[in-house]
Amino acid sequence: MPLNKLNTKPIKTERIFIKSENKFIKIMLSDILYIEAQGNYLNIVTHTSAHQTLSTLKAMEEILHNTSFFRIHRAFIVNTDSIQSLNGNIVQLSNGKTIPIASNKKDLLYALLGLN
């Protein structure tokens, strides 16, 4: 069942379960670096692996509400704890991945990080 069909109340735990490759996989929120939309799927990237699940970023954003995750672009949600540096409209994560910041999200991100 896609995540957007599930109850999208904000989570109150330190983990999520996603359906990937016909099984449910537990992922600790602290392990997630970023989540990328790829068509009708999400690619959830952790420190050690990547998992693909059928869902939308909007549904995942609602599930991760009030956590350390922030949607910085129409195709990306990042774990703000994994941000290593910011340079203009680019975020670099702890694994070296660079992700663009949407112009309408930049001020919100900087405020969230206490940089304003």
C-alpha positions as CSV (number, residue, x, y, z in Angstrom):
1,M,0.0,0.0,0.0
2,P,1.5,3.4,-0.9
3,L,2.4,5.7,1.9
4,N,-0.1,8.3,0.6
5,K,-2.9,5.8,1.3
6,L,-1.8,5.3,4.9
7,N,-2.8,7.5,7.8
8,T,-0.5,10.5,7.4
9,K,-0.6,11.7,11.0
10,P,2.9,13.0,12.1
11,I,5.0,10.3,13.6
12,K,6.0,10.3,17.2
13,T,8.7,7.7,17.0
14,E,12.3,7.5,15.8
15,R,11.6,5.2,12.9
16,I,9.4,4.5,9.9
17,F,8.5,1.4,8.0
18,I,8.4,1.5,4.2
19,K,7.4,-1.2,1.7
20,S,10.3,-1.9,-0.6
21,E,10.9,-5.0,-2.7
22,N,7.7,-6.7,-1.4
23,K,8.6,-6.4,2.3
24,F,8.4,-3.8,5.1
25,I,11.7,-2.3,6.1
26,K,12.4,-0.4,9.3
27,I,14.4,2.7,8.8
28,M,15.7,4.8,11.7
29,L,15.0,8.5,11.0
30,S,18.5,9.4,12.2
31,D,19.9,7.2,9.5
32,I,18.2,9.0,6.6
33,L,20.2,11.6,4.8
34,Y,17.7,12.6,2.2
35,I,14.6,11.5,0.3
36,E,14.3,12.1,-3.4
37,A,11.2,12.0,-5.6
38,Q,11.6,9.8,-8.7
39,G,8.4,9.8,-10.6
40,N,5.8,7.9,-8.5
41,Y,8.5,6.6,-6.2
42,L,10.7,7.9,-3.4
43,N,14.3,7.0,-3.1
44,I,15.2,7.1,0.6
45,V,18.9,7.4,1.1
46,T,20.6,6.4,4.4
47,H,24.2,6.3,5.5
48,T,24.5,2.7,4.3
49,S,21.8,2.0,1.7
50,A,19.0,3.3,-0.5
51,H,15.4,2.1,-0.6
52,Q,12.7,2.8,-3.1
53,T,9.0,2.9,-2.2
54,L,5.8,3.9,-3.9
55,S,4.7,7.2,-2.4
56,T,4.8,11.0,-2.9
57,L,7.0,13.6,-1.3
58,K,3.9,15.3,0.0
59,A,2.8,12.2,1.9
60,M,6.2,11.7,3.3
61,E,6.5,15.4,4.3
62,E,3.3,15.0,6.3
63,I,4.5,11.9,8.0
64,L,7.8,13.6,8.9
65,H,6.2,16.8,10.1
66,N,7.8,18.2,13.4
67,T,11.0,16.2,12.9
68,S,14.5,17.3,11.7
69,F,13.4,16.9,8.0
70,F,12.8,19.8,5.7
71,R,11.6,19.9,2.1
72,I,14.2,22.1,0.4
73,H,13.2,21.5,-3.2
74,R,10.2,20.1,-5.1
75,A,12.1,16.8,-5.5
76,F,14.0,16.6,-2.1
77,I,13.5,16.4,1.6
78,V,16.7,16.5,3.6
79,N,17.5,15.5,7.2
80,T,18.8,18.9,8.5
81,D,21.1,17.0,10.9
82,S,23.0,15.6,7.8
83,I,23.7,19.1,6.4
84,Q,27.4,19.8,6.4
85,S,27.5,23.1,4.5
86,L,25.5,25.6,2.6
87,N,26.8,27.7,-0.3
88,G,24.3,30.0,-1.9
89,N,21.5,27.8,-3.1
90,I,23.3,24.5,-2.6
91,V,23.3,22.2,0.4
92,Q,26.1,19.6,0.9
93,L,25.2,16.6,3.0
94,S,27.5,14.4,5.1
95,N,27.9,11.9,2.3
96,G,29.1,14.6,-0.1
97,K,25.8,14.8,-2.1
98,T,24.9,18.3,-3.2
99,I,21.2,19.3,-3.4
100,P,19.8,22.5,-4.8
101,I,17.7,24.7,-2.5
102,A,14.5,26.1,-4.1
103,S,14.6,29.9,-4.0
104,N,11.3,30.0,-2.1
105,K,12.7,27.6,0.5
106,K,16.1,29.3,1.1
107,D,15.0,31.8,3.8
108,L,12.9,29.2,5.6
109,L,15.9,26.8,5.7
110,Y,18.3,29.4,6.9
111,A,15.9,30.5,9.6
112,L,15.3,26.8,10.7
113,L,19.1,26.4,11.0
114,G,19.5,29.7,12.9
115,L,21.4,31.4,10.1
116,N,19.3,34.6,9.8
